[in-house]
């Protein structure tokens, strides 16, 4: 039984193929049994998220250009039982030949070989995703009163020394990294907005504020939100490094435009929800 996990496979068929990969091999198959797959031909699609315990042998055809990709792909085997990875190098490729010569050292240190990611520290979108979690973590680790789940209700004023301290720490870090007072000012405003919201939630009467809801009855009102299908806001905190955005369905229109349609159509501004359309679409 030979199958494949490549771009030629429809996305609707992939879950079925992954489920079939879970079927264990047997020496004798009865009539009507679902057969186990013996060999899977795969591209780098076989990577993060493919967690099949029975995969035990992988043949890597050539050295991937990215070390992180190499680690992720080869770690699909041997997840429950011992596994083996065979890397087949092409002697005519200088890069493959170099990896062959440095094989033992490279594999002994390949986590150190992972390529650095290009990121912009303290960019607005990075702060949207990570600042709230980092801020709350810092405050909980620094204060025994704020540490428990219901400790979120202990922050009663924006002038609290713990709030001032965390703002000073983050502002100093932003200034040192970015070498800019402007970055520090932006960080201060972001922290202040989050602290003010936290205080307003904690000072509402008749309820207990927690970092997360621990019961279904609603005795504890959560300060933080988990990522979901709704839009992220300043209180959304990811619980995994893989959480970025919800899936978006794209439809490819294969129609071909005639020469006359290639000209830009007259642009009209969209009306606001109120319907008056004032001051929209200008500039």
C-alpha positions as CSV (number, residue, x, y, z in Angstrom):
1,X,0.0,0.0,0.0
2,X,1.7,3.2,-1.2
3,X,0.2,6.6,-0.8
4,X,1.3,10.2,-0.9
5,X,1.1,13.5,1.1
6,X,1.8,16.2,-1.4
7,X,0.2,19.3,-2.9
8,X,-1.5,17.0,-5.4
9,X,-3.7,15.7,-2.6
10,X,-7.0,17.5,-2.0
11,X,-7.1,19.2,1.4
12,X,-10.4,17.3,2.0
13,X,-8.6,14.0,1.6
14,X,-5.7,14.7,4.0
15,X,-7.6,13.9,7.3
16,X,-8.7,10.6,5.8
17,X,-5.1,9.7,4.8
18,X,-3.8,10.7,8.2
19,X,-6.4,8.5,9.8
20,X,-5.4,5.6,7.6
21,X,-1.8,6.1,8.6
22,X,-2.8,5.3,12.1
23,X,-3.9,1.8,11.1
24,X,-1.3,-0.7,12.4
25,X,0.3,-3.3,10.2
26,X,-0.8,-7.0,10.6
27,X,0.7,-10.1,9.3
28,X,-2.6,-11.4,8.0
29,X,-5.5,-9.3,6.7
30,X,-9.1,-10.4,6.9
31,X,-11.5,-9.7,4.1
32,X,-13.0,-6.2,4.5
33,X,-10.2,-5.0,6.8
34,X,-8.9,-1.4,6.3
35,X,-5.3,-1.9,5.1
36,X,-2.4,-0.2,6.7
37,X,-0.3,2.1,4.5
38,X,3.2,0.7,4.0
39,X,5.0,3.7,2.3
40,X,4.1,7.4,2.1
41,X,5.8,9.6,-0.5
42,X,5.7,13.1,1.0
43,X,6.9,16.7,0.6
44,X,7.5,19.1,3.5
45,X,3.8,18.7,4.1
46,X,4.9,16.0,6.5
47,X,5.8,18.3,9.3
48,X,4.2,20.0,12.2
49,X,0.8,18.6,13.2
50,X,1.4,15.1,11.7
51,X,1.5,13.0,14.9
52,X,1.3,9.4,13.8
53,X,2.7,7.1,16.5
54,X,3.4,4.1,14.2
55,X,5.8,6.0,11.8
56,X,9.2,4.4,12.3
57,X,11.3,4.8,9.2
58,X,12.0,7.9,7.2
59,X,14.2,8.4,4.1
60,X,15.1,12.1,3.6
61,X,15.9,12.6,-0.1
62,X,18.6,15.3,0.1
63,X,19.3,17.8,2.8
64,X,16.5,20.4,3.3
65,X,17.7,24.0,3.0
66,X,16.2,24.9,6.3
67,X,17.4,23.3,9.5
68,X,14.2,24.0,11.3
69,X,12.3,22.2,8.5
70,X,14.7,19.3,8.7
71,X,14.2,18.9,12.5
72,X,10.4,19.2,12.2
73,X,10.1,16.7,9.3
74,X,12.5,14.0,10.8
75,X,10.9,14.2,14.2
76,X,7.7,12.7,12.8
77,X,9.2,9.2,13.2
78,X,10.0,7.4,16.5
79,X,7.4,9.3,18.5
80,X,6.2,6.2,20.4
81,X,8.6,3.5,19.5
82,X,12.3,3.8,18.4
83,X,12.6,5.1,14.8
84,X,15.3,5.6,12.3
85,X,16.0,8.4,9.7
86,X,18.2,7.8,6.7
87,X,19.4,10.9,4.8
88,X,20.3,10.3,1.2
89,X,22.8,12.9,0.0
90,X,23.6,13.8,-3.6
91,X,27.3,13.8,-4.1
92,X,27.0,16.3,-7.0
93,X,25.4,19.0,-4.7
94,X,28.0,20.9,-2.8
95,X,25.6,21.6,0.1
96,X,24.7,17.9,0.5
97,X,28.4,17.0,0.3
98,X,29.2,19.5,3.0
99,X,26.5,18.0,5.3
100,X,27.8,14.5,4.6
101,X,31.3,15.6,5.7
102,X,30.1,17.3,8.8
103,X,27.3,14.8,9.5
104,X,28.1,13.9,13.1
105,X,28.9,17.4,14.3
106,X,25.8,18.9,12.6
107,X,23.4,16.4,14.1
108,X,25.1,16.8,17.5
109,X,24.5,20.5,17.4
110,X,21.6,21.0,15.0
111,X,19.4,22.9,17.4
112,X,22.2,25.5,17.5
113,X,22.0,25.6,13.7
114,X,18.4,26.7,13.5
115,X,18.2,29.9,11.4
116,X,17.2,33.1,13.2
117,X,13.8,34.5,12.3
118,X,13.5,38.0,11.0
119,X,11.4,39.8,13.5
120,X,10.9,43.5,14.4
121,X,11.1,43.9,18.2
122,X,8.2,45.9,19.7
123,X,6.4,46.3,16.4
124,X,2.7,47.2,17.0
125,X,1.4,43.8,15.8
126,X,3.9,42.0,18.0
127,X,2.7,44.0,21.0
128,X,-0.9,43.2,20.1
129,X,-0.1,39.5,20.3
130,X,2.4,39.2,23.1
131,X,2.4,42.2,25.4
132,X,-0.6,41.3,27.6
133,X,0.6,37.8,28.3
134,X,4.2,39.0,29.1
135,X,2.8,41.8,31.4
136,X,0.5,39.6,33.3
137,X,3.2,36.9,33.7
138,X,5.7,39.5,35.1
139,X,3.2,40.8,37.6
140,X,2.0,37.4,38.8
141,X,5.6,36.2,39.2
142,X,6.5,39.3,41.2
143,X,3.6,39.4,43.6
144,X,2.2,36.6,45.8
145,X,-1.1,38.5,46.0
146,X,-1.5,38.6,42.3
147,X,-0.3,35.1,41.6
148,X,-3.5,33.0,42.2
149,X,-6.3,33.0,39.6
150,X,-8.5,35.2,41.7
151,X,-5.5,37.5,42.4
152,X,-6.5,39.4,39.3
153,X,-9.1,41.2,41.5
154,X,-6.4,42.6,43.8
155,X,-5.3,45.3,41.4
156,X,-7.6,48.2,42.4
157,X,-5.8,51.3,41.1
158,X,-3.6,52.2,38.2
159,X,-1.2,53.9,40.6
160,X,-0.5,50.5,42.3
161,X,3.3,50.1,42.7
162,X,3.2,46.8,41.0
163,X,1.7,48.3,37.9
164,X,4.1,51.2,37.9
165,X,7.0,48.7,38.3
166,X,6.0,46.5,35.4
167,X,5.6,49.6,33.2
168,X,9.0,50.9,34.1
169,X,10.6,47.4,33.3
170,X,9.0,47.1,29.9
171,X,9.7,50.7,28.9
172,X,13.3,50.4,29.9
173,X,13.6,47.2,27.9
174,X,12.0,48.9,24.8
175,X,14.3,51.9,25.0
176,X,17.4,49.7,25.4
177,X,16.6,47.4,22.5
178,X,15.3,50.0,20.0
179,X,17.6,52.8,21.1
180,X,14.6,55.2,20.9
181,X,12.6,57.2,23.5
182,X,9.7,57.0,21.1
183,X,9.5,53.2,21.5
184,X,9.5,53.7,25.2
185,X,6.6,56.1,25.0
186,X,4.6,53.8,22.8
187,X,5.3,50.9,25.3
188,X,4.2,53.1,28.2
189,X,0.9,53.9,26.5
190,X,0.2,50.3,25.7
191,X,0.9,49.2,29.2
192,X,-1.2,52.0,30.7
193,X,-4.2,51.0,28.5
194,X,-4.0,47.4,29.7
195,X,-3.6,48.4,33.3
196,X,-6.6,50.8,33.1
197,X,-8.8,48.1,31.6
198,X,-7.6,45.6,34.3
199,X,-8.4,48.0,37.1
200,X,-11.9,48.9,35.7
201,X,-12.7,45.1,35.5
202,X,-11.4,44.5,39.0
203,X,-13.3,47.3,40.7
204,X,-16.7,46.3,39.4
205,X,-18.9,45.3,42.4
206,X,-20.7,42.0,42.8
207,X,-18.3,39.7,41.1
208,X,-14.8,38.1,41.4
209,X,-12.3,38.7,38.7
210,X,-9.9,36.0,37.7
211,X,-7.3,35.6,35.0
212,X,-9.4,32.8,33.5
213,X,-12.8,31.2,34.2
214,X,-12.3,28.1,36.2
215,X,-15.9,26.9,36.5
216,X,-18.9,26.8,34.2
217,X,-21.2,28.5,36.7
218,X,-19.5,31.8,36.1
219,X,-18.5,32.6,39.7
220,X,-15.2,33.9,38.4
221,X,-15.3,36.5,35.5
222,X,-12.2,36.1,33.3
223,X,-9.9,39.0,32.6
224,X,-8.1,37.3,29.8
225,X,-9.5,35.7,26.6
226,X,-8.3,32.7,24.7
227,X,-7.8,33.0,20.9
228,X,-10.9,31.9,18.9
229,X,-13.0,32.8,15.9
230,X,-13.7,36.3,17.2
231,X,-11.3,39.2,16.7
232,X,-8.4,39.6,19.0
233,X,-8.3,42.5,21.4
234,X,-5.9,43.7,24.1
235,X,-7.0,41.0,26.6
236,X,-6.5,38.1,24.2
237,X,-3.6,35.9,25.2
238,X,-2.3,33.0,23.1
239,X,-1.8,29.7,24.9
240,X,0.5,28.3,22.2
241,X,3.2,29.6,19.9
242,X,1.3,28.2,17.0
243,X,-1.8,30.4,17.5
244,X,-1.7,33.3,15.1
245,X,-4.9,33.9,13.1
246,X,-8.0,31.9,12.3
247,X,-8.3,30.2,9.0
248,X,-9.5,32.2,6.0
249,X,-11.2,30.7,3.0
250,X,-10.0,31.9,-0.3
251,X,-11.8,31.5,-3.6
252,X,-9.7,31.7,-6.8
253,X,-11.5,33.2,-9.7
254,X,-10.1,31.8,-12.9
255,X,-12.0,34.0,-15.3
256,X,-9.8,35.9,-17.8
257,X,-10.3,39.6,-18.2
258,X,-10.9,41.0,-21.6
259,X,-8.6,43.9,-22.7
260,X,-11.5,46.4,-22.0
261,X,-11.9,45.1,-18.5
262,X,-8.2,45.7,-17.6
263,X,-8.9,49.4,-17.2
264,X,-9.5,50.5,-13.6
265,X,-13.1,50.9,-12.8
266,X,-14.4,54.1,-11.3
267,X,-13.8,54.0,-7.5
268,X,-16.6,54.7,-5.1
269,X,-16.3,54.9,-1.4
270,X,-18.2,52.5,0.9
271,X,-20.9,53.9,3.0
272,X,-20.6,53.6,6.7
273,X,-22.9,51.4,8.8
274,X,-25.0,54.4,9.6
275,X,-25.6,54.9,5.9
276,X,-24.5,58.5,5.6
277,X,-21.1,57.8,4.2
278,X,-19.7,61.1,5.4
279,X,-15.9,61.7,5.3
280,X,-15.3,58.1,4.1
281,X,-13.0,57.2,1.2
282,X,-11.2,60.5,1.1
283,X,-7.4,60.5,0.7
